[in-house]
């Protein structure tokens, strides 16, 4: 998730906006002609990561975790939520 976060920050610096979804990182950059990432991997449990835009430069990356159910205590969130 840290790798995604760093890539998203670089994407923002180049484009002055975040992509609407992680799939935006696989699109070719008009300036360089290269994609930010070749493909978006799934989380360790085989499900897609979720990008949640919070406004401005703020975002969350989420994984439903090992039980594959979003919205409970085993979810993995970047940045880590304060308890």
N, C-alpha and C positions, 0 to 999 in steps of 0.2 A: 504494500500500500504506500510505503514511503516513495518507492520508485514512481508510482502513478502520480503522487502528489508533486514530486519534483518536475515531472514531465508537464503536468498541468500548469505549474507556475511558469515554466519556460514558454509554454504555449501562450499564456496570458501576456507575458512580456513581449512576445513577437506580434500578437494579434489584438492586444488591448481588450480582449474578451475571453471568456472561457467557452469551451465547446458545450453544446446542449447536452451531449452525452459522451461517454467514453469512446464511442465509435468515431467521434470527431477526430480523435487522435490518429486514426488510420487513414484519414483523407490526406491527399497530397497538399503540402504547403505551397501556395502559389509563388512564393519568393524563392524557395530552394528546390521545389519539385519533388521533395522527399516527404514521406509520411513520418509523423512523430514516432509511431510504433507500427510494426508490421502487422500485428494482430493483437487483440485484447484477450489476454488469458482469463480463464475462469478462476474462481477462488479454489482453495485446496479440496473443496467438497464438490467441485464440478459445476457450480452455479455462477452466473455472471455477477461481477461487482456492480454496484450502483453508485452513480455520481449524483449527489444532491446539491444543487446550486442554492446558496444561501443569500446571494446578493453581493454585488461588487466583486471583490476577489475571494470571497469566502465560499468554501465548499466543504462537503463531507464525502468521504468514500465509505461505502458500507458493504459488508458481507453478512448474509443471514447466519453464518456459522455452521457448526456441525449438525444441528438439528434441521437445517434448511428452512426454518420458519422465521420470517422477518418480524421484528418487534418484540423480542424477548431477551432474557439476560445473557444468552450466549452469542448475541450479535457482536460483530467486530466492526468498530467505527474508527476512522481516522479523521481528524485528530482524536486521540483518546479522550473520552468524556471524563470530566471530573466527577468524583463520587461524593 
